[in-house]
Amino acid sequence: MSWLRALKETARSGLTVERRRLAPVVAARGALGLALVLGFSLALFGPAVAAASAFGAFQAAIATFQRSWRPRPTLALASGGSLAVSTFLGYLTGTHTVLFLALLVLWTFLSGLAWAAGPTAGIIASSNVAIMLVTVTLPTSVATAAGHAAMIFAGGVVQAALVVLLPVRPWGAQRDALADALAAEADYARRLRHDPVAPFDPVPLMTARSAAAVTPRQARRRPAELHGPRRLAERIRPVLASLADPAVGAPAEGPQRDRVRELLAAAGEILDAAARAIRHGEPVRLPPAAVAALRTPDTGSILSDRSHRAALRLSALLGDVVDTADPRTETTERRTETGQPGAGPGESGARPGAGPAPGGSPGPPEATVLPERPTPRSRPTLVRLAPLVLAKMRAEVRPGSAILRHAIRVSAVAAAGYLLGLVLPFGHGYWAPMASVMVMRPDFSQTYSRSVARFGGTLVGVGLASAVVQTAHPGTYLSAALAVLCAFGMYLLMRTGYAVSQVCVAAYVVFLLGMEGSGVSQTVRDRVLLTLLGGLLAMLSYAVYPAWETPRLRGRLADWLAASGRYAAAVAARYAAPEGPGSPDVREALLSARAARVAWHDALGRAGHEPVRHRGLSHAAAEGAGHALAEFGRAAMLLEAHLPERGAPPLPAAAGLAEALREATERGAKAVRERGEPVWDDLRETVAAWDTEVTDPLLRKAGRLLVDALDDLSAALADA
């Protein structure tokens, strides 16, 4: 992609306004916290302290909007505390240009490394540096600086207290993540009706897994319905695939395929019902037609042996999903879609996997015993998280690290912007480095798109706010009210686009600093020019010292190949030593393969916007290779769907297949990294021997599918 096209696309992306579901109640709560802090400090301490404390409350509220699974009060306290510390240190060195510049470089470098801990930590750290550049211009003494820092932290405390006292949809983010995972499974089941080999994006399942990790305090308060459905959804996916795939299940056409389509449609409706119940915290309302389709007694006479077992397992897993998704006590009756209590296991309101009552007659209502709660995934507290974050940051201090390059870029740009702000005759030169720090991200497309959005939003926001100030001449309290109103707009529209939010942020800063008159002394032209300077510095830094993703695509592809090979080998090894479907080594290998797949697709998306030529891997080759590895993973998943139970007779030949898969994919990954073409002759010989030793048609077909997928990978790379 040329530079001109890349700039055009990133500019369009930065100025795009998206339609998103708004959260006015949550935005109003954040604005209320800001108003309380601002009004209290304004009445008692004056405009200067009020401006500093307002920044603390403003930033703490923004932290609660981040996509993090930690408790929102914890995020507010962490944001307020870290901003208070950084601001106080800035106060201490603010009168000494050299010392403050050294602190700015160090603090910005650390904020750049904080992206190693995730986007939430990176955003909070970057915002702290940007706000520090503003607040250090307010106090005049160390004692005043300490008071300002204390008020900044108080702003975070107030926002945290409001989250506790005025809860809005508790566990809403976790509910949405789990419901999205079940809805994705439902959509997958429906797509399999028309495309038996349809792909599945595991990102919703990975998001739900991240959301399932809880702190010890959260574990004691988590609703019961958020405990088990995710694990069951993970087990349903391979069963759906094996039921639909004509290579190992029902034929592509005929009565068996028609029955499979009915089962898949019913599974989609059941999973959607469970997703709705979890999202809204309501009882599960089962569609009677879907329950009847799953419980049709002639399934065994229509489907073949393997497909019939998959259908029975699917019905049982769906029943477990419904049981665990229902927010009820152990004696609460199931309700159907009409809202009427289910009569019992023999009628349509029953658990999908339940069988008929003895004699075929419906039995009386029964109490459903919920499955035992699994041990929750633990999330470390902030105290225990600190050494883990430091370890991740240290791990990025190495040659070739994109995070390290980002940290070097952002610290150099912040220093250059600060020095230029001192030299240029505009005054309030912090606008330039503040703009740079806020727009810079570790990848090219976000840095450039946010730079354009920042400039456009600042141009509109500063222009409107300055026009209000110059024409209406609002007093201190009216300026404070206008600042709170702009903050509410920012919280409300934050998810719709960066340009829209920057309009509100720019106006907020003008009104807030205008409470004491410091916001009026600078013209619209000066602020816009300094923001433009900061954006240009950010964009220039990436062009001079980039961290392109395109040259690393082969490495990402090799990582995915090796991880997928380990997953397939772990599945095959379980046939040689059966341990049941819940084998921990298979699970860990699957999670690693998913993480490598997501890393590949993220890298491919970032590379698609970069103005560099491909280096050994064209777009067509990347697309073909990705499709081949997805097929390889699907073939391994078909084997996983029918893992033998613990104590089943072992299959000795599977041990040789597992070892051959592991060695072949490791060699293939090495060849991909070295720009070679992987060969699979040894694995092909092993699979040929596997065909002669194994009588199960599923296992024989799955082995051939694995080799075919790897051959497609070699063909795609040969075209490169």
N, C-alpha and C positions, 0 to 999 in steps of 0.2 A: 504494500500500500504506500502511495506517495505521501509526502508530508502535507501537501495541500489538501488531499482527501482526508487524511487523518485529522487535521485541524478542523476541517468542515464538519466531520462526523462528531468529534468531541464537543465542538461548540453547540451543535444541535442537541446533543445529549444533555449538556449542561443547562440549556434553556428550556428543556422539555418539562411540561407540567403534567403530572399523572393524576388520574382519578383514583383516589384511595379512600377507604373507609375512615372517617374522622372520629375522633374521640373527644367531643366537647367537654364532657364531664371531667376527664383526666386533665385536659388543658386548663379548665377552670380551677381545678385544685392546685395546679402548679402556679397559676396566676394569683390565686388567693394567698399562697405561701409567700410569694414575692411581695404582694401588697402589704401583708402583715409586717414583714421585716422592714420594708421600705418606710411604711408609715410610722412604725415604732422608733426606728433609728432617726428618722427625719424630725420627729417631735422632740426627741431627747438630746440628740447629738449634733444635728445640723446636716446640711446637704452633703458635705464631704464624706462623713462616715456613712450616711445613707447610701451614697453611690457605691462605696466599697461593699457594704453589706448586701446591697441589692445584687451585685455581681455574684456573690456567693450563693444567694438563693436562686438566682437565674440559672447558674451553671448546675447546681444540684438538681433542679427540676429537669434540666436537659438530660442529666445522667439517668434519671428514672425512665426516660423514654428509650434508652438504648436497648438493642436486642440482646439482652443478657438474661440468664435464668436465675441470677442471684436475687435475693429479696430486694425490693425497691428501696426500703429504708437504708439498707447497707450501701447501695450505690450512692444515695444522696449523702450519707455520712462520709463515705470515701472521697467523693468529689469535693465536698466542703472542706474536709480536713486537708487534703492534698493541695487545694487552692490556697488555703490559709497559710500553709507552710511555704509554698513557693512565693506567694505574695510578700510575706514577711521577710524572707531572705532577699527579695528584690528591693524592699524598702531599705534594708540595712546597707545595701551597696548602691542604691540609686543615685546618690550624690557623687559617686566616684565612677566616672565613665569606664575606666579600664576594668575595675572590679565588676561592675554591672555587666559589661560586655563578656567577661570571662564566665560569670554566672549564667548569662543568657545562653552562651554557647554550650556549656555543660548541661544545663537544664533542658535545652532543646535537643541535644544529642540523646539524652536519656529518654526524652519523650518519643524520639524516633525509634529507639530500641524497644520501647514499650509495646509497639505493634507486634512484637513476637508473642506477647501474651494474649493477643486477640484484638479485634477492632474496638471493643468497648474500652479497654485499657488505653489503646492508642488515641482514641477520640478524646477521652477525659484528659489525658496527659497533654495533648496538643492544645486543648482549650485552656488548660491551666496556664500554659506559657503565654497564649494570646491575651488572656485577661490580665495576667501579671503585667504585661506591657502597658496596659491602661491604668491599672490601679496604683502603680508605683508613682504616678504623677500627682496623686492626691494628698498624702500626708506631708508633714513638715518636720517631724521629730520621731525618734525611736519609740517613745511612749505612745505617740499617736499611731505609729505604724503597728504596734502591738495591739492597740485597741481596734484598729481596722481589721487586722487578721482575726481577732476574736469575733468580731461581728460577721466576718465572712463565714467562719465556721458555724456561727449561730444560724446563719441563713440555711446551711445544710441541715442543721438539727431541726429547724422548723419544717423544712420540706419532708424530712424523714418522719417527723411526728404526724404531719398531715396524712401521709400515706398510711400510717397505722390507725389514726383516728377516723379518717374518712376513706375506708377501703372502697375501691371501685373494681368490681368483678375480680375478687381474689382468685388466684391461680388461673387467671384468664389466659396468660401466655402459654402456660403448660397445657391447659385444656385445648387451646387452638392447635398446638403442635401435635398432640395426640390425635385430635379429631382430623387434622390434615393427613396424618399417616393412614388412618383408617379409610378416609375418603380416597386417598391415592390407591389403596388396595381395591376399593370398590370400582374406581375408574379402570384399574388394570383388569379386573374380572370382566367388565363390560367390553373392553377392547379385545380381550382374548376371544370373545364370541365371534368376531369378524376377522381377527388376525391371530391365529393360534401361536405365533412366535413373536408377538408384540413385545417391544422393549419396555423395561420398567426403570424409572428413575428412583434410586434409593434415597435421594436427598430428604424427602419427608420422614422416612424411617430414621435416618441419621439425626435429623433435627429433633425428633421425638425422643431419641436416646439421650441426646444432650439435655433436653428438658427434664428427663427423668432423674437426673443426678440431683440430689438434695443435700442440704446441710443437716446436721443433727437436729436443729430446731425445726426446719421444714419437714423432716421425716415424721415428727410427732404431730404435725398439723395437716399433712397432705390428705386430701379427700380419698376415700377408699377406691373410687372408680378410676383414679389415676395410677393405680399400682400395676395392674396386670395386662391390660389390652395390648400394650406395645409388644410385649414378648410373644403374645399370640399372633399378632399381625405379622411378625417376623416369620413365624412358622407357617402361616397361611400362604405366603407368597410362593414358595416352591411347590406347595400342593396345587395351587391354581395353575402354575406353569405345567406341571406334569399331567394334570387332568386335561389341559387344552392341547398340548403338543401332539400332533398326529404321529410323530416319530416314535413315541413311547407310549401313547395312549390310544384313544378312540380314533377310528379312521377319519379321513378328511370329510367324507360325506356318508350319509346313511342315518339309520335310526340312532346309533350310538352317538354320532356327532350332534344330532338334534337334542338328545338328552343332556349331553354335556353343555350345550348352549343354554338350556333351561337352568341347569345347576349354576352356571356362571352368572346368569342374570339374577337368580335368587340370591346368590352370595353377594353380588353388588348391592342389592336392596338391603340385605341384613347389615352389611358393613356401613352403609349410609345411615341406617337407623341408629346404629351404635355411635357413629360419629356425631350425629345431631344431639344425641342424649349427653354425650361427654362434653360437647361444646357449650351446651346451655345448662348442664347440671340437672337434667330432667330424667324421668323414667324412660326406659327404652320402649318405644312403641313399634312393635314388629308388624310389617305388612303381612296379613294373613295369607295372601297368594304366594308370597315368597316362602313362608314357612311350609305351606302345603307342598310346594314344588320340591323342597328339600326332603320332605318326609314321604314322598311317593313310594309305595312298597314295591313297585316293579322295577326299581333301579337295578337290583341285582340280576334280574332276568334280561335286561337290555345291555348293560355294560359288561365288558370282559373283566377278567379277574383283577388285573392291575388297575384298570380304570375304576372298577367298583371299590377297591380298597381306598383309592384316592378320594372318591366321593364320600365314603363313610368317614374318612379322616377329616375332610373338609367340613362335613356336617357337625362333627364333634367339636372341632376348633371354633366354628362359628357359635355354637352353643356356649362355649367357654367365654368367648368375647362378649356375648350378650350378658352373661352372668356377672362378669367383672366390670362391665361398663355401666351397670344399673346402680344409681345412687340410692340404695335401699337397705333395709335391715334384712336379716336372714329369713324372715317370715313374710316379707312383703310379697304380694301377688304380682305376677307379670301382667302388664296391660297391653292390649293389642292396639293397632293404629286408631281404632275408633274410641279408645279411652276406656273400654270395658275391661274388667279383670279377666285374666285368662283362666279358663276352667280347669286346666290341668294338663298333664303330659299328653293326653290323647286328643287335644283340640288345638285350634290354630293359634291360640295365645301362648303356646308352650315354647319351651326352649327348643331351638332348631334341631339340635342333635338328639333330642329325647326320642325314645321309642314308644310304641303304643302300649296301652295298659293290657294286662293279661286278658286273653279272650277277645281282644279287639275292641272292648268297650272303654269309653273314657273313664278314668279314675277320678277320685276326689282331688281338690287342690292340694299340692304338696309344698312343703318348704324347701327351697333350693339352698343347698349348702355351698357357700362361696368357696372358691379355691383358696388354699393357703397363700397368704401374702408372700411374695418373693422378697428377698433381702434387697432393700433399696440401694441404688447406686449412690455412693457418697460423693459430696462436693466439699472440698476443704473450706474452712472458715478463712476470713481475710488474714488472720494471723498465720495460719498454716500455709496460706497461699503465697505469702511474700517470698519465702525461699524458692518456691517452684517458679515464680515469675523471674526472679533473679537468675535462676539456672537457665531458663529459656533465653533471657537476654544475653547471658554469657555465651550460650551456644551459637548465637548469631554473629558474634564477633569473630568472623573468619572470612578469608578471601572468597569472593563469589556470592556472599550473602546479599540478597535484595534488601533485607531489613537494615543491614549495616550501611549499604549505599544510601538508603533513604535517610538514616540518621545523620550521615555525613552531609548529605545535600541540605537537609532542613536546617541543620545548625549553621552551615556556611551561609545560607540564604538569610537566615534571621540576623546574623551578625552584619552582613552586607546591607540589608534593609535598614537596620538600626543606625548604622553609620551614615548611610545616605539620608535618612530622615533628619539626622543632626546637621548635616551639611546644607541640605536644601532649605530655602527660605520660606517654608510653608508653615512651620510650627506643628506641634502634635505629630511628630514624625513617626510615632508608634503605629500609625495606620498601615504603613508599608510592611514592616515585619509581621504585624498581626495578620494581615491578609495572606502573607506567604505561609505562615505556620498553619493557618486554618484550612488552606486549600491543598497543601501537599499531602500526598498519599504514596505508599510504596510502589504503585503501578502508574503507568503512563496515562491511561484513559481517564482515570478519576482525577489526577492532578490537573490535566488540561481542561476537562469539562468543568471542574469546580472553579478553576481560575476564571473562565468565561462567566460562569454563573455568579461568582462573587462580584465581579466587576459590574455586571448588569444589575444585580440586586442592589448593590451599594449605590449605583447611579440613581436608581428609582427611589430607594428608601431615604437616602440622604437628601435628595432633591425635595421629596414630599415633606419630610420632617423639617428641613430648614425653611421651606416656604411657610409652614405652620408657625414656626418660631418667629420668623421675620414679620409676618402679618398679624398674628394674634397676640404675640408677646406674652405667652403663658407664664404665670408665676411659678413659684417653687412647687406648690402642691398640685397645680394643674399639670405641670411637666411630669411630676411623678405619676399622676393618673394616666397620662398619655403613654408613659413608658410601660406601665403595667398592661395597658391595652395592647401595645405592640408585642409585649412578651406573650400575651394570650394568643395573639394571631400567629406568632412563631410556633408555640406549642401545638396549636390546632393544625397548622399547615405544614408541619415539619416533614411529613412523609410524602407530600405531594411533589416536592422538587427542591433542590438546593437554592435555585434562584429565588423562588417564592419566599423561602425562609430568610434569605439574606435581605430581602426588602424590609422585613419586620425587624431583623437584628440591627440593621443600619439605623433605622428610625429609633429603635430602642436606645441605642448608644447616644444618639443626638439628644433625645429628651432627657435621658438620665444625667448626662454631663451638663445639660442645660439648666438643671436645678440650681447650680451654683454659678452659672454664667460661662463656664469653660467650654461648653459645647457650641457657643455662638460665635466665638472669636475666630473660628476657622471657616472659610467659605466652602461652598459646595464644590467649587472647582478644585480647591486644595485637597479635600478628602478624596474626591474621585481620582485625581491624578496620583495620589499616594497609593490608593488601592490598586490602580492600574499598574503602578510600579511594582508593588508586591506580587501581583499576579504574573507579570512579565519575568520577574526574577525567578519565581517558582518554575515557570515553563522553560526558561533558559537553562536552569540548573539540570532539569531532566534531559534536555538535549545535549548538554555538555558532559554530564556524568550519569548516563542511563543505566537501567537494570532491565534490559529487554528480556521478555519471556520467550520470544521466538527461538533463539538459539538453544534454549533449554527444553524444547518440546520433546526431543528424542530421549532425554533423560527421564522426563515425566512418563513417556510411553513405556520405557524400560522398567520403571518402578511399577507401573500397572501390570505389565506382563509378569514380572517376578512375583508380585503379590497374588495375582490370579492363579499362577502355577502352584503357589503354596496352598491356596485354598482348595484347588482341585486335588492336590496330593493328600491333603488332610481328609477330604471326603473319601477318596479311594482307600486310604489307610483304615478307615472305620469299617470297611467291608472285610478287611483282613482280621481286625480285632474289634468286633461289634461292642459298642458301648451305649447304644440307643441314640435317638434323634438329638438329644441335648448334649452332645459332646463339646466340652469347652474348647478343645483345640480347633475344632471346625468353626466354632463361633468366633474365636479370635482371628483366625485366618480370613473369615468372611469380612469382619470389620476392617481389617487391614486392606483387603482388596477394594472395599467400598471407598475407603479414604483415598487410596491411590487413584481410583476412578474419578472421584470428585476433583482431586488435585489436577488430573489431566484435563478435565473439561474446563475447570477454571483457568488453567494456563492457556488452553486453546482459545477461550473467549477473550482473554487479555491480549494474546498474540494477534488476534484478528483485527485489533484496532491500532497496532503498532506500525509506524512508518518505516519498516525495515523489510528487506527481502528475506524470503525463507532460506534457511541454511541447511539444505539436505532433506527437508520435509515439506512438501507442498501442501496446499489446502486439500487437494483431492487425496493425496496419500494419507494425510492425517485423518480425514473422514473415513477412508477405507480401513485403516488400521484400528481406529476406534470401534467401528462396527464389528470387525473380526474379533477383537478382545471381548466385546459385549456378548457375542455368540459363544465364545469360549466359557465365559462366566455362566451363561445360561445352561450350557451343557453340564457344567459342574453342579449347578443348582438342581437339575433334573436328577442327578445321582443322589444329591442330599435329600431330595423329597422322599426317597425310599430307603433311607438308611436302616439297616437291620436293627432290631431291638437288642437290648443287652441279653447276652446268653445265647443268641442265635448262632448257628453253625458258621464258623469263619470261612472266608474265601481266600486261601493262600495266594492265589495269583494276583489279588488286589495289592499286596505289598510290593510286588515288582512294578505294577503300574504306577503306584504312588511314587516310588523312587524314580522311575523314568520320567514322570511328569515334573518332579522337582528339579532334576538335573537338566532336562531339556529346556525348561523355561528359564533357568538361571543362565545357561549358555546362550539362549536366545536373547535375554535381556542384555548380556554383555555385548553381543553382536550389534544390537540396536544402538547402544551407546557409542560404539565404535564405528557407526555408519556402515555396518555390514548388513548382509542378508542372512537372517537366521535359517538354519536347516533343521529338519526334524526326522532324519532318517532313523536314528536309534529309537525314538519314540514310536515311529510308524511300525518298526519291527516288533516292539513290545505289544502294541495294540493288535497286530496280526496274530501273535501268539495268544493274546487275550481272547480273541474270537474263537480260537480252537479249544480253549480250556474252560470257557464260561458258556453255560447253556441259557442263562437268563437273557431274553431278547433286549430288555431295557439296558442292561449293563453293556451288552455288545454294541448296541446302537449309540449309547452315550460315549463310549470310547472312540468310535469313529467320528462322532460329532466334534470331539475335542481336537482330533488331528485335522479335520477339515477346517476348523476355525483357525488353527495355527498356520495351515497352508494359505488361507486367505490373508492372514497377516503378512506372510512373506511376499505374497503377490503384491499387496498394497505398497510395501516398502520397496519392492523391486521397481515399481513405477516411479518412485521418487528419484 
